[in-house]
Structures are given as structure tokens and as C-alpha cells.
Amino acid sequence: MEFDDRPTFTIHAGEPFLIPPHTIHNARNITDDTTRMLSTYLADENEPLVTQYH
């Protein structure tokens, strides 16, 4: 997982994590196996769920 200017870190199966609001991040699977991730979003109803970063 990569967050803004923080060091990259690895999340293992079953480990929870929290992405703070308005934090630029990128998640990707770097293993060869089939991996699934379940995400729960807590968002203000007046703000967009996703904002594109270019």
C-alpha cells in the first residue's frame, strides 16, 4: 500500500488498515495468487466518495 509521502508497506491476509480521509493512496496486488479485498467506506453524504488525482 502506498500513501502520499509515507513509506510503502505490505498488508497480509486478515490485517485491517485505515486510510485517513483526503489521503492519496494506491493499492495493488503484487503476488501471483488470486487475492480479494473488501473495502468499507465511511463518507460524508455531501462529499464525493472518490476524487481523481492526476
N, C-alpha and C positions, 0 to 999 in steps of 0.2 A: 504494500500500500504506500502511496506517495501523497504527502500532504504539503501544500505550499512550500515553505523553505525548510521543512523539517527533514530529518534523515528518513530514508526508505526503511520500512520494516515488514517482516513476514508475519502473517496470521496463519495459525494452524487450525485444523479441523476442530470445531467446537468452541473456539476462542471468540468471545464477543469483542466489539470495538465500537467507539463512538466518534463520529465525525462532527466537530463543532459547527454551528451554523455559519454560513458565509465563508466556509473554508474550501479553497480549491483543492481537489483531490482526484486521484486516478487509481482504479483498482483493476488488476488483470491477473489471470491465472498463468503462472509460469511453469506449471508441471504438465506432464503428458497425460495425466488421468482426467476423467470427467469430474468436474467439480461444480457444485451448485452453491449459490449464496442467497440467503433470504434476507431482505432488507425491510426495515420498518422505518417509515418517515414520520417524524413529528414536526408539523409545519404550521405556521400561522395561516389561517384561511385567507388572509388578504395579501399574502406574498406568493410568488411563483414557486413551484416545487423544484424546478431546475432552471439554472441560468447558464447560457452558453458562454464559454471562455475562449477567446481567440488569441 
